[in-house]
């Protein structure tokens, strides 16, 4: 796994070009985040494997023994299109580190980097049959991987609707447990005492990173009333400054959406937001490119305000560069608004009052709240959400490895103390 991580870094340009071609993400994002994080995933779990295989001993006056971890055999992983290499390695690394053989299905929309990774396996030293790529659609290959009786675990990242289908399929006859990392409709909460410049940039980054195609993106922005107008003006100005362009151009900050079908979905939500009474603050349109990217699927970063909390725009995951602004009166209302969602993946709280920050994150129904930052990740911490964002399992070290293993508790008589 460490050899494979080094090969990813050694083929940086090849992998970056593949991500830009397949996904439409900017070259800067692919080179600065996507590929390095893929290598980091492999290294992190490789290091963890060295300790994971060691038994954990216990002793009491009556009993002594140890707990050991055992691979479950053959497991399946299904990874999404939005962060193809990052998500693919995030799935396969813990499964391999726990000692399993893996059948990995990348998204059929973005298969290139997974394919390229497979061409490095022999050089990295992987034995044949340990890591197997299976390309195809969800309805065909994904369904077979999910239902095959010889596959002991399924790890899936994607939409809540697909996750629900996989969960039901896995539950038939108690066949296998799934790990489901699903959607998000995440809030960003800005209190009046927040550092304005940092909060504006952080909220903007949370809303529009990778064209808003990240499950952790903060698409519901709640701002304390006393600073609402000032914050709104600053955020709109900063958002309008985002450079939309050719993903290969180093100056581009905002690339293409994944496909024509997804573009149409995003545009339909822009129309829906208007129908629901939203006031457009910026963006709200497709960008018609010229030159190499003519006819591409580009949407300008968009902000709306004035939408009801229960409207579809505020409740459904758009998975694109669309965010809404809503004022709140006090801390209680901020928490109420933030929790008013069927999702519970992440949230961000911006305040200089740390007592309030801790108080608020303790009452948010999300698995991963951030304070004065967004998407700052430590790979050795649990990753996952509440409600419709997950099913209780967590990714990360060691949580995902434990999902891909069975525990065995060995006990024998201890030394009796009288």
LUMBARO-271001 format. One record per residue (C-alpha): residue number from 0; residue in one letter; x, y, z. Coordinates in steps of 0.05 Angstrom, whole numbers, plus 32768, in hexadecimal, padded with zeros to 4 digits. Example, Ala and Ser with C-alpha at 12.3 -4.5 7.8 and 13.67 -1.06 7.14 Angstrom:
     i   aa   east   north     up
     0    A   80F6    7FA6   809C
     1    S   8111    7FEB   808F
***
This chain:
     i   aa   east   north     up
     0    X   8000    8000   8000
     1    X   8039    802F   800F
     2    X   8059    801E   7FCC
     3    X   8017    802D   7FAA
     4    X   8013    8070   7FCD
     5    X   8059    8081   7FB3
     6    X   8044    806C   7F6C
     7    X   8007    809A   7F70
     8    X   8035    80D4   7F82
     9    X   8066    80C0   7F4B
    10    X   802D    80C1   7F17
    11    X   8010    8103   7F30
    12    X   800A    8124   7EEC
    13    X   7FEA    80E7   7ECB
    14    X   7FB7    80E1   7F03
    15    X   7FA8    812C   7F05
    16    X   7F9B    812D   7EBA
    17    X   7F6D    80F1   7EC1
    18    X   7F45    8112   7EF9
    19    X   7F3D    8153   7ED2
    20    X   7F27    812D   7E93
    21    X   7EF7    80FF   7EB8
    22    X   7EDB    812B   7EEF
    23    X   7EE3    8174   7ED9
    24    X   7F05    8187   7F1B
    25    X   7F3A    81BD   7F16
    26    X   7F82    81A9   7F0C
    27    X   7F94    81CE   7F4C
    28    X   7F63    81A4   7F74
    29    X   7F78    8163   7F55
    30    X   7FC3    8170   7F5F
    31    X   7FBB    8191   7FA4
    32    X   7F86    8166   7FC4
    33    X   7F6C    812B   7F9C
    34    X   7FAB    8104   7F8B
    35    X   7FD3    8115   7FCB
    36    X   7F98    8100   7FF5
    37    X   7F93    80BE   7FCF
    38    X   7FDB    80AF   7FE1
    39    X   7FD0    80C6   8029
    40    X   7F94    8096   8030
    41    X   7FC0    805B   801D
    42    X   7FF8    8070   804C
    43    X   7FCA    807E   8087
    44    X   7FA9    8039   8085
    45    X   7FEB    8016   8076
    46    X   8008    8033   80B6
    47    X   7FCA    8020   80DC
    48    X   7FCE    7FD8   80C3
    49    X   800F    7FCD   80E9
    50    X   7FEA    7FD7   812B
    51    X   7FA6    7FBC   8116
    52    X   7FC2    7F75   810F
    53    X   7FDC    7F74   8156
    54    X   7FAE    7F54   818B
    55    X   7F93    7F7F   81C3
    56    X   7F9F    7F5D   8206
    57    X   7F74    7F60   8244
    58    X   7F7A    7F43   828A
    59    X   7F50    7F41   82C9
    60    X   7F5A    7F16   8308
    61    X   7F2A    7EE3   82EB
    62    X   7F3A    7EE4   82A1
    63    X   7F6F    7EF7   826E
    64    X   7F72    7EF6   8223
    65    X   7F74    7F1F   81E4
    66    X   7F4A    7F3C   81AD
    67    X   7F61    7F31   8165
    68    X   7F49    7F4D   8123
    69    X   7F3D    7F20   80E7
    70    X   7F2E    7F31   809E
    71    X   7EEA    7F1E   8085
    72    X   7F01    7F06   8040
    73    X   7EE9    7F28   8001
    74    X   7EC9    7F6D   8007
    75    X   7EAB    7F9E   7FD6
    76    X   7EB4    7FE9   7FD1
    77    X   7E8B    8019   7FA7
    78    X   7EA7    805F   7FA0
    79    X   7E89    80A0   7F83
    80    X   7E9A    80CE   7F4A
    81    X   7EA4    8110   7F6E
    82    X   7EEA    8100   7F8B
    83    X   7EFD    80C3   7F62
    84    X   7F43    80B2   7F7A
    85    X   7F3B    80CE   7FC0
    86    X   7EFB    80A6   7FCD
    87    X   7F14    8067   7FAA
    88    X   7F52    8063   7FD6
    89    X   7F2A    8077   8014
    90    X   7F00    8038   8007
    91    X   7F35    8004   7FF3
    92    X   7F6B    8018   8025
    93    X   7F48    8002   8065
    94    X   7F2E    7FC3   8044
    95    X   7F74    7FAF   802E
    96    X   7F94    7FC4   8070
    97    X   7F64    7F96   8095
    98    X   7F7D    7F5C   806B
    99    X   7F45    7F52   8039
   100    X   7F41    7F48   7FEE
   101    X   7F1B    7F81   7FCE
   102    X   7EEC    7F87   7F93
   103    X   7EEA    7FD2   7F86
   104    X   7EB7    7FF4   7F58
   105    X   7EC8    803C   7F46
   106    X   7E93    8069   7F29
   107    X   7E85    805A   7EE0
   108    X   7E85    80A5   7ED5
   109    X   7ECD    80AF   7EED
   110    X   7EF4    806D   7EE3
   111    X   7F37    8087   7ECC
   112    X   7F5F    8090   7F0C
   113    X   7F48    804E   7F28
   114    X   7F5E    802D   7EE7
   115    X   7FA1    8050   7EEA
   116    X   7FAA    803A   7F33
   117    X   7F9E    7FF2   7F1D
   118    X   7FD8    7FF6   7EEC
   119    X   8007    8006   7F26
   120    X   7FF4    7FC9   7F50
   121    X   8027    7F98   7F35
   122    X   805F    7FCB   7F3E
   123    X   8048    7FD9   7F85
   124    X   804C    7F8F   7F96
   125    X   8002    7F7D   7F9E
   126    X   7FF6    7F32   7F97
   127    X   7FC5    7F20   7F5F
   128    X   7F7D    7F20   7F75
   129    X   7F85    7F4B   7FB3
   130    X   7F6A    7F8B   7F94
   131    X   7F3A    7F83   7F5A
   132    X   7F19    7FBA   7F31
   133    X   7ED5    7FAE   7F15
   134    X   7EBC    7FE4   7EE6
   135    X   7E73    7FED   7ED5
   136    X   7E31    800E   7EE8
   137    X   7E10    800C   7F2B
   138    X   7DD3    7FE7   7F10
   139    X   7DFF    7FAF   7EF5
   140    X   7E43    7FA9   7F17
   141    X   7E2F    7FCE   7F57
   142    X   7DF3    7FA2   7F60
   143    X   7E1B    7F63   7F57
   144    X   7E50    7F78   7F88
   145    X   7E1B    7F8B   7FBB
   146    X   7DF5    7F4A   7FB6
   147    X   7E2C    7F17   7FAA
   148    X   7E2B    7EE5   7FE4
   149    X   7E77    7EDD   7FE5
   150    X   7E82    7F27   7FF3
   151    X   7E82    7F32   803E
   152    X   7E7F    7F7E   8044
   153    X   7E6A    7FB9   8019
   154    X   7E85    8000   8021
   155    X   7E5F    8034   7FF8
   156    X   7E64    807F   7FF0
   157    X   7E2F    80A3   7FC7
   158    X   7DE8    80BC   7FC8
   159    X   7DB8    80AD   8000
   160    X   7D86    808D   7FCF
   161    X   7DBB    805C   7FB6
   162    X   7DD5    804F   7FFC
   163    X   7D8E    803E   8013
   164    X   7D88    800C   7FDA
   165    X   7DCB    7FEC   7FEB
   166    X   7DB9    7FE9   8035
   167    X   7D78    7FC5   8026
   168    X   7D9B    7F94   7FF6
   169    X   7DD0    7F84   802A
   170    X   7D9B    7F7A   8060
   171    X   7D77    7F43   803B
   172    X   7D84    7F04   8062
   173    X   7DB7    7F29   808D
   174    X   7DE9    7F1E   8055
   175    X   7E1D    7F53   8063
   176    X   7E25    7F95   8088
   177    X   7E2D    7FD3   805D
   178    X   7E55    8012   806D
   179    X   7E2D    804B   804F
   180    X   7E49    8091   8048
   181    X   7E13    80B9   8027
   182    X   7DFA    8100   801A
   183    X   7DFD    8141   803E
   184    X   7DDA    8184   8041
   185    X   7E0B    81A5   8070
   186    X   7E04    81E6   8096
   187    X   7E37    821D   80A0
   188    X   7E26    8248   80DD
   189    X   7E45    828D   80E4
   190    X   7E3E    82B3   8125
   191    X   7E47    82FE   812B
   192    X   7E8A    82F8   814F
   193    X   7EAA    82CE   8119
   194    X   7EE8    82E6   80F5
   195    X   7EC4    8302   80B8
   196    X   7EFA    82F9   8084
   197    X   7F0B    82B2   8099
   198    X   7EC2    829F   809E
   199    X   7EB1    82BA   8059
   200    X   7EEA    8294   8038
   201    X   7EDB    8255   8061
   202    X   7E91    8256   8051
   203    X   7E9F    8263   8007
   204    X   7ED1    8229   8005
   205    X   7E9F    81FC   8028
   206    X   7E68    820D   7FF6
   207    X   7E8E    8209   7FB4
   208    X   7ECA    81DB   7FBA
   209    X   7ECD    81AB   7F7F
   210    X   7E91    81CF   7F60
   211    X   7E68    81BE   7F9E
   212    X   7E6F    8174   7F8F
   213    X   7E88    815F   7FD4
   214    X   7E5A    813C   8006
   215    X   7E77    816A   803D
   216    X   7E67    81AB   8019
   217    X   7E42    81DF   8042
   218    X   7E06    81F2   8018
   219    X   7DDA    8210   804F
   220    X   7DFA    824F   806A
   221    X   7DDD    826D   80AB
   222    X   7DF4    82B2   80C0
   223    X   7DE4    82D8   8100
   224    X   7DB4    8312   80F0
   225    X   7DE0    8349   810C
   226    X   7E16    833B   80D7
   227    X   7DEA    831D   80A1
   228    X   7DED    8356   806F
   229    X   7E37    8362   8077
   230    X   7E48    8318   8072
   231    X   7E1A    830F   8036
   232    X   7E3B    8348   8010
   233    X   7E81    832D   801F
   234    X   7E6E    82E6   800C
   235    X   7E4C    82FA   7FCB
   236    X   7E88    8324   7FB7
   237    X   7EB8    82EB   7FC6
   238    X   7E8D    82B9   7FA2
   239    X   7E88    82E5   7F64
   240    X   7ED4    82E5   7F63
   241    X   7EDA    829A   7F5A
   242    X   7EFB    828C   7F17
   243    X   7ED2    825C   7EED
   244    X   7EF9    823F   7EB4
   245    X   7F1F    8207   7E92
   246    X   7F32    81D5   7EC8
   247    X   7F78    81CF   7EAA
   248    X   7F85    821A   7EB2
   249    X   7FAD    8226   7EF2
   250    X   7F84    8266   7EFF
   251    X   7F42    8240   7EFF
   252    X   7F21    8238   7F43
   253    X   7EDF    8219   7F2D
   254    X   7EDC    81E2   7EF8
   255    X   7EA6    81BA   7ED7
   256    X   7E6E    8191   7EF4
   257    X   7E71    8146   7EE8
   258    X   7E40    813B   7EAF
   259    X   7E08    8157   7E85
   260    X   7DD4    8133   7EAF
   261    X   7DF0    8150   7EEF
   262    X   7DF3    8195   7ECF
   263    X   7DA9    8190   7EBF
   264    X   7D9A    817B   7F07
   265    X   7DBF    81B8   7F22
   266    X   7D9C    81E7   7EF1
   267    X   7D59    81CA   7F05
   268    X   7D68    81DC   7F4E
   269    X   7D7A    8223   7F3A
   270    X   7D35    8229   7F1A
   271    X   7D15    8208   7F57
   272    X   7D37    8239   7F86
   273    X   7D19    8272   7F5F
   274    X   7CD4    8251   7F60
   275    X   7CD9    8248   7FAC
   276    X   7CE5    8292   7FB5
   277    X   7D30    8296   7FB8
   278    X   7D53    82D7   7FA8
   279    X   7D90    82CC   7F7D
   280    X   7DCE    82EE   7F99
   281    X   7E01    82D6   7F66
   282    X   7E0C    82A0   7F32
   283    X   7DCE    8279   7F20
   284    X   7DE1    8267   7ED9
   285    X   7E07    8239   7EAC
   286    X   7E4A    8254   7E93
   287    X   7E52    824F   7E48
   288    X   7E9C    8241   7E3D
   289    X   7EC4    824D   7DFE
   290    X   7F01    822A   7DE1
   291    X   7F14    81E5   7DFC
   292    X   7EDA    81E4   7E2E
   293    X   7EA3    81FB   7DFF
   294    X   7E64    81D5   7E0E
   295    X   7E7E    81C0   7E52
   296    X   7E54    81B8   7E91
   297    X   7E65    81F7   7EB9
   298    X   7E39    8219   7EED
   299    X   7E49    825B   7F0E
   300    X   7E4E    8259   7F5A
   301    X   7E09    826C   7F74
   302    X   7DEC    828B   7FB3
   303    X   7DA2    8293   7FC4
   304    X   7D80    82B3   8000
   305    X   7D38    82B8   8019
   306    X   7D26    826F   8013
   307    X   7CFA    824C   8047
   308    X   7D1D    821A   8073
   309    X   7CEF    81E1   805C
   310    X   7CF6    81ED   8011
   311    X   7D15    81B9   7FE4
   312    X   7D51    81E5   7FD4
   313    X   7D62    81E6   801E
   314    X   7D52    819D   802B
   315    X   7D6B    8175   7FEF
   316    X   7DB3    8167   7FDD
   317    X   7DC2    818C   7F9C
   318    X   7E0C    8178   7F99
   319    X   7E1F    81B4   7F71
   320    X   7E36    81FC   7F7A
   321    X   7DF6    8215   7F9A
   322    X   7DF0    8230   7FE1
   323    X   7DBB    8256   8008
   324    X   7DC1    828E   803C
   325    X   7D92    8294   8078
   326    X   7D96    82C2   80B5
   327    X   7D8D    82AA   80FD
   328    X   7D7E    82D0   813D
   329    X   7DA4    82AA   8172
   330    X   7DCA    826A   8182
   331    X   7D8A    8241   818E
   332    X   7D6D    8253   814B
   333    X   7DB0    8246   8128
   334    X   7DB1    81FF   8143
   335    X   7D68    81F4   8133
   336    X   7D72    820A   80EB
   337    X   7DB2    81E1   80E3
   338    X   7D91    81A1   80FD
   339    X   7D53    81AB   80D1
   340    X   7D6A    8178   809E
   341    X   7D64    812E   808F
   342    X   7DB0    812D   8087
   343    X   7DE5    812F   80BD
   344    X   7E2A    812B   809F
   345    X   7E51    816A   80B1
   346    X   7E4A    81B3   80C7
   347    X   7E78    81EF   80D2
   348    X   7E72    8221   810B
   349    X   7E95    8264   8105
   350    X   7E9E    828A   8147
   351    X   7ED5    82A5   8173
   352    X   7EAF    828F   81B2
   353    X   7ECA    8248   81BC
   354    X   7E9A    8238   81F5
   355    X   7E60    8246   81C5
   356    X   7E83    821F   818E
   357    X   7E89    81E1   81B9
   358    X   7E41    81EA   81D1
   359    X   7E26    81EF   818B
   360    X   7E4C    81B4   816D
   361    X   7E34    8189   81A6
   362    X   7DEC    8197   8192
   363    X   7DF4    8190   8147
   364    X   7DDA    814E   812A
   365    X   7E16    8142   80FE
   366    X   7E50    8112   80FF
   367    X   7E87    8144   80ED
   368    X   7E81    818C   8106
   369    X   7EBA    81BD   80FA
   370    X   7ECB    81FB   8121
   371    X   7EE8    8236   80FA
   372    X   7EFE    8209   80C1
   373    X   7EE2    81DA   808D
   374    X   7EF8    8196   8074
   375    X   7F36    8196   809F
   376    X   7F40    814B   80A3
   377    X   7F69    811E   80D0
   378    X   7F65    80D9   80B0
   379    X   7F6B    80B6   80F3
   380    X   7F27    80CE   8109
   381    X   7EE1    80B3   80F9
   382    X   7EBF    80CB   80B9
   383    X   7E74    80C6   80B1
   384    X   7E31    80E5   80C2
   385    X   7DEE    80E0   80E5
   386    X   7DA8    80D5   80CA
   387    X   7DA4    80CC   807E
   388    X   7DEF    80DA   8076
   389    X   7E04    8096   808F
   390    X   7DF1    8055   80B2
   391    X   7E1A    8059   80F1
   392    X   7E5C    803D   80D7
   393    X   7E98    806B   80D0
   394    X   7ED2    8070   80A0
   395    X   7F18    8085   80B4
   396    X   7F4E    8063   80DF
   397    X   7F40    8034   8101
   398    X   7EF4    8035   80F7
   399    X   7EF3    801E   80AF
   400    X   7F25    7FE7   80BC
   401    X   7EFA    7FCC   80F4
   402    X   7EBF    7FCB   80C4
   403    X   7EE7    7F9F   8095
   404    X   7EFB    7F6E   80CD
   405    X   7EDE    7F3F   8100
   406    X   7EF3    7F40   8149
   407    X   7F05    7F01   816E
   408    X   7F09    7F01   81BA
   409    X   7F35    7ECA   81D8
   410    X   7F2D    7EBF   8223
   411    X   7F4E    7E90   8255
   412    X   7F50    7E8C   82A1
   413    X   7F77    7EC2   82C3
   414    X   7F9C    7EC4   8304
   415    X   7F6A    7EC2   833D
   416    X   7F76    7EF5   8374
   417    X   7F5C    7EE4   83B9
***
